[in-house]
Amino acid sequence: MQHYLSLKDIDSLPQWVEEARSLKANPLQFKALGETKTICLLFFNNSLRTRLSTQKAAMNLGMEVIVMNFGSEGWALEYGDGTIMDQGTSEHIKEAAQVVAQYCDIVAIRAFASLSDKEKDEAEVVMNGFKKYAGIPVVNMESSVGHPLQALADAITLAENNTKKRPKVVLSWAPHPKALPHAVANSFVEMMHLQEADFVITHPKGYDLNPEVTKGAKIEYDQDKALEDADFVYVKNWSSYQDYGKVMNQDKKWTMTNKKLGNAKFMHCLPVRRNVVVADEVLDGPNSLVIQQANNRTFSAQIVLKKLLESLGA
């Protein structure tokens, strides 16, 4: 059974990016592929780009789409084995996943990290529960530790704008008033491991990501030094991994400005807090790629769904 749960499910990133760009040039070329298939989008958390782009991608492939805001409309799920369900949960993942699978051919799920229990978050109980019990392909629309649809869209965006054989790409932490998960940053790092680039991660001390994810990447705690001669700058906040889920630094010196950006292209997954994470002048400036990134979310989702449909023999 083929799934798309992480970038590890991509056999060749350059090939997928090339195919996604072909889909972008002619979005309806495979509309007959999914005409007899249904996808169910389950949202345990809020969404704008992910919901709309994934639904549009499925429609481009001829699929029927069912959308459910599971976090507010579904029963509270239990994931543990042998649990005596006499507390807050009403339905077990064993039944829920199998029931959902009766109504669709592919299920896509969005379920954020709690940021309170590292072990539980990294166990990915929602994604893995559906993978184990649903018996149909599962797509990760952002989980506790990864956002592989966003990372694939980022790879498409880089390919569309890169003019060098080996560009310099910087992932820079930025301040934020709330504790945010590591999913986007994790998947971006994983994607950059598959690229031919000079890749640098910069953040204040104490904000190191999971060392298993960043293994082999260059980490620079001096943001100005990291940004020197950058071609692309991807800005994202994340909370502490070591002191899990905590906000320990809101240093406004890390906010991205035109002066810091220089001639580099600016990237962010959105939504973004203006004049906290990044200055208006950058977001509204000619080097901002954020709207292009958002548009590419459709085609990252579409290439994933196309691959899954083909694996089903559609």
C-alpha positions as CSV (number, residue, x, y, z in Angstrom):
1,M,0.0,0.0,0.0
2,Q,1.5,3.3,-1.1
3,H,1.1,6.4,1.2
4,Y,2.5,9.9,1.3
5,L,3.4,10.5,4.9
6,S,6.8,12.0,4.5
7,L,9.4,13.0,1.9
8,K,10.8,9.4,2.3
9,D,7.8,8.4,0.1
10,I,9.3,10.2,-2.9
11,D,11.4,8.0,-5.0
12,S,13.0,10.9,-7.0
13,L,12.4,14.5,-5.9
14,P,13.7,16.0,-9.2
15,Q,11.3,13.7,-11.2
16,W,8.3,14.6,-9.0
17,V,9.1,18.3,-9.3
18,E,9.4,18.1,-13.0
19,E,6.1,16.2,-13.2
20,A,4.4,18.7,-10.9
21,R,5.5,21.6,-13.1
22,S,4.1,19.7,-16.1
23,L,0.8,19.4,-14.2
24,K,0.9,23.1,-13.5
25,A,1.2,23.9,-17.2
26,N,-1.8,21.7,-18.0
27,P,-3.7,21.0,-14.7
28,L,-6.6,19.0,-16.3
29,Q,-4.5,16.6,-18.5
30,F,-5.2,13.7,-16.2
31,K,-8.8,14.6,-15.2
32,A,-10.0,11.1,-16.2
33,L,-7.6,9.4,-13.8
34,G,-9.7,10.0,-10.7
35,E,-13.3,10.1,-12.2
36,T,-14.4,7.0,-10.2
37,K,-12.5,7.8,-7.1
38,T,-13.3,9.7,-3.9
39,I,-10.9,11.4,-1.4
40,C,-11.8,12.3,2.2
41,L,-10.0,15.2,3.7
42,L,-10.0,15.0,7.5
43,F,-9.0,18.2,9.4
44,F,-8.3,17.9,13.1
45,N,-6.9,21.5,12.9
46,N,-7.6,24.7,11.0
47,S,-6.5,25.2,7.4
48,L,-6.7,27.6,4.5
49,R,-4.1,26.7,1.8
50,T,-4.0,23.0,2.6
51,R,-7.7,22.5,2.4
52,L,-8.3,24.6,-0.7
53,S,-5.2,23.4,-2.6
54,T,-5.7,19.7,-1.9
55,Q,-9.4,19.9,-2.8
56,K,-8.5,21.8,-6.0
57,A,-5.8,19.2,-6.8
58,A,-8.3,16.3,-6.4
59,M,-10.9,18.1,-8.6
60,N,-8.2,18.6,-11.3
61,L,-7.8,14.9,-11.3
62,G,-11.6,14.3,-11.6
63,M,-12.0,13.0,-8.0
64,E,-15.0,13.5,-5.7
65,V,-14.1,15.3,-2.5
66,I,-15.5,14.8,1.0
67,V,-14.3,17.3,3.7
68,M,-14.8,16.9,7.4
69,N,-13.5,19.2,10.2
70,F,-13.0,16.2,12.4
71,G,-11.6,18.2,15.4
72,S,-15.0,19.9,15.9
73,E,-17.4,17.6,14.1
74,G,-16.1,14.1,14.8
75,W,-16.1,11.9,17.9
76,A,-13.0,12.2,20.2
77,L,-10.8,9.3,19.2
78,E,-9.0,6.7,21.3
79,Y,-5.7,5.4,20.0
80,G,-4.4,3.1,22.7
81,D,-4.6,-0.7,22.7
82,G,-6.6,-2.3,25.5
83,T,-7.9,1.0,26.8
84,I,-10.9,1.1,29.0
85,M,-12.9,3.9,27.4
86,D,-14.6,5.3,30.4
87,Q,-13.2,8.8,30.1
88,G,-13.4,11.5,27.3
89,T,-13.0,9.4,24.1
90,S,-16.0,8.1,22.3
91,E,-14.7,6.1,19.4
92,H,-11.5,4.0,18.8
93,I,-9.3,4.6,15.8
94,K,-9.7,0.9,14.9
95,E,-13.4,1.4,14.0
96,A,-13.1,5.0,12.8
97,A,-10.4,4.4,10.3
98,Q,-12.2,1.4,8.8
99,V,-15.5,3.3,8.6
100,V,-13.8,6.3,6.8
101,A,-12.2,3.9,4.4
102,Q,-15.6,2.5,3.3
103,Y,-16.5,6.0,2.1
104,C,-13.4,6.9,0.1
105,D,-10.4,5.6,-1.9
106,I,-7.8,7.9,-0.4
107,V,-7.8,9.7,3.0
108,A,-5.8,12.8,3.7
109,I,-5.3,14.0,7.3
110,R,-4.2,17.2,9.1
111,A,-3.3,16.7,12.7
112,F,-1.0,19.1,14.5
113,A,1.4,18.5,17.4
114,S,0.2,19.1,20.9
115,L,3.6,20.6,21.8
116,S,3.1,19.2,25.3
117,D,4.2,15.6,25.0
118,K,7.2,15.1,22.7
119,E,7.0,11.3,22.8
120,K,3.3,11.2,21.9
121,D,3.8,13.8,19.1
122,E,6.7,11.9,17.6
123,A,4.6,8.7,17.7
124,E,2.3,10.3,15.1
125,V,-0.7,8.4,16.6
126,V,-3.3,9.9,14.2
127,M,-1.4,9.3,11.0
128,N,-0.1,5.9,12.0
129,G,-3.5,4.9,13.3
130,F,-5.1,5.5,10.0
131,K,-2.2,3.9,8.1
132,K,-2.6,0.8,10.3
133,Y,-6.3,0.4,10.2
134,A,-7.8,2.2,7.2
135,G,-6.4,-0.1,4.5
136,I,-6.3,2.7,1.9
137,P,-3.6,5.3,1.0
138,V,-3.1,8.0,3.6
139,V,-1.8,11.5,2.8
140,N,-0.2,13.7,5.3
141,M,-1.6,17.2,5.1
142,E,0.6,18.2,8.1
143,S,1.3,16.1,11.1
144,S,3.0,16.5,14.4
145,V,6.5,16.3,12.9
146,G,6.2,16.9,9.2
147,H,4.5,18.8,6.4
148,P,5.6,17.0,3.2
149,L,3.1,18.7,0.9
150,Q,4.5,22.1,1.8
151,A,8.0,20.9,1.4
152,L,7.2,19.5,-2.1
153,A,5.6,22.8,-3.0
154,D,8.8,24.6,-1.7
155,A,10.9,22.3,-4.0
156,I,8.8,23.3,-7.0
157,T,9.1,27.0,-6.1
158,L,12.9,26.7,-5.8
159,A,13.1,24.9,-9.1
160,E,11.0,27.6,-10.8
161,N,13.2,30.5,-9.5
162,N,16.7,29.0,-9.2
163,T,19.4,30.1,-11.8
164,K,22.4,28.5,-10.2
165,K,23.8,25.0,-10.1
166,R,24.3,25.3,-6.4
167,P,22.3,28.1,-4.8
168,K,22.7,29.2,-1.2
169,V,19.5,28.5,0.7
170,V,19.0,29.7,4.3
171,L,16.3,28.5,6.7
172,S,16.0,31.3,9.3
173,W,14.0,31.2,12.6
174,A,11.9,34.2,13.4
175,P,10.1,35.5,16.5
176,H,6.5,34.6,17.1
177,P,4.2,35.3,20.1
178,K,2.9,31.7,20.1
179,A,4.5,28.3,20.4
180,L,4.5,26.8,16.9
181,P,5.3,23.2,15.9
182,H,8.4,22.0,14.0
183,A,6.6,20.3,11.1
184,V,7.3,22.8,8.3
185,A,10.9,23.4,9.3
186,N,11.5,19.6,9.7
187,S,10.2,18.8,6.2
188,F,12.0,21.8,4.6
189,V,15.3,20.5,6.1
190,E,14.5,17.0,4.9
191,M,13.7,18.4,1.4
192,M,17.0,20.4,1.3
193,H,18.9,17.2,2.1
194,L,17.8,16.0,-1.3
195,Q,18.9,19.2,-3.1
196,E,22.2,20.2,-4.6
197,A,22.6,23.5,-2.6
198,D,24.6,25.3,0.0
199,F,22.1,24.9,2.9
200,V,22.3,26.8,6.2
201,I,20.0,26.8,9.2
202,T,20.1,29.8,11.5
203,H,18.4,30.3,14.8
204,P,19.1,31.5,18.3
205,K,20.8,29.1,20.7
206,G,18.3,26.8,22.3
207,Y,16.2,26.5,19.2
208,D,17.9,23.6,17.6
209,L,15.5,21.3,15.8
210,N,15.5,17.5,16.2
211,P,19.2,16.5,15.7
212,E,18.0,13.4,13.8
213,V,16.4,15.8,11.2
214,T,19.2,18.3,11.0
215,K,22.0,15.8,10.9
216,G,24.6,16.8,8.3
217,A,23.2,20.3,7.9
218,K,25.2,23.5,8.6
219,I,23.9,25.4,11.7
220,E,24.9,29.0,12.2
221,Y,23.7,30.9,15.3
222,D,24.7,34.3,13.8
223,Q,21.9,35.3,11.5
224,D,23.8,38.0,9.7
225,K,26.6,35.6,8.9
226,A,24.2,32.9,7.7
227,L,22.5,35.3,5.4
228,E,25.6,36.4,3.6
229,D,25.3,35.8,-0.2
230,A,22.0,34.0,0.2
231,D,19.9,33.2,-2.9
232,F,16.8,32.0,-1.1
233,V,15.8,32.8,2.5
234,Y,13.0,30.6,4.0
235,V,11.7,32.2,7.3
236,K,9.8,30.2,9.8
237,N,9.2,30.2,13.5
238,W,9.3,27.1,15.7
239,S,9.2,26.5,19.4
240,S,12.0,24.9,21.4
241,Y,12.6,21.2,20.7
242,Q,14.9,20.6,23.7
243,D,12.6,22.5,26.2
244,Y,9.7,21.0,24.2
245,G,7.1,23.5,23.0
246,K,8.4,26.4,24.9
247,V,8.8,30.0,23.7
248,M,12.1,31.2,25.1
249,N,13.0,34.0,22.8
250,Q,11.1,36.7,21.0
251,D,14.1,38.7,19.9
252,K,12.8,41.2,17.3
253,K,16.3,41.4,15.8
254,W,15.5,38.1,14.1
255,T,12.6,39.6,12.1
256,M,13.3,39.5,8.4
257,T,13.8,42.9,6.8
258,N,14.9,44.1,3.3
259,K,18.3,45.0,4.7
260,K,18.8,41.4,5.9
261,L,17.3,39.8,2.9
262,G,19.5,41.7,0.4
263,N,19.0,40.3,-3.1
264,A,17.7,36.9,-2.0
265,K,14.3,35.5,-2.7
266,F,12.0,35.4,0.3
267,M,10.0,32.3,1.1
268,H,7.4,31.4,3.8
269,C,4.6,28.8,4.0
270,L,1.9,31.2,5.3
271,P,0.1,32.3,7.3
272,V,2.6,34.8,8.6
273,R,2.4,37.6,11.2
274,R,3.4,40.8,9.4
275,N,6.0,42.9,11.2
276,V,6.7,40.2,13.7
277,V,8.1,37.3,11.5
278,V,8.7,39.5,8.5
279,A,8.5,43.2,7.6
280,D,5.8,44.5,5.2
281,E,8.5,45.7,2.9
282,V,9.7,42.1,2.3
283,L,6.3,40.5,2.0
284,D,5.1,43.1,-0.5
285,G,8.4,43.4,-2.2
286,P,9.5,42.0,-5.6
287,N,11.6,39.2,-4.0
288,S,8.7,37.7,-2.2
289,L,7.7,34.2,-3.5
290,V,5.0,33.5,-0.9
291,I,2.0,33.7,-3.3
292,Q,3.8,31.5,-5.8
293,Q,4.5,29.0,-3.0
294,A,0.9,29.0,-2.1
295,N,-0.1,28.4,-5.7
296,N,2.3,25.5,-5.9
297,R,0.5,23.8,-3.1
298,T,-2.1,22.7,-5.6
299,F,0.5,21.0,-7.8
300,S,2.4,19.4,-5.0
301,A,-0.9,17.8,-3.8
302,Q,-1.8,16.9,-7.4
303,I,1.4,15.0,-8.2
304,V,1.0,13.1,-4.9
305,L,-2.6,12.2,-5.6
306,K,-1.8,11.3,-9.2
307,K,0.9,8.8,-7.9
308,L,-1.5,7.3,-5.4
309,L,-4.3,6.9,-8.0
310,E,-1.8,5.2,-10.4
311,S,-0.8,2.9,-7.6
312,L,-4.5,2.0,-7.1
313,G,-4.7,1.1,-10.8
314,A,-7.1,4.1,-11.5
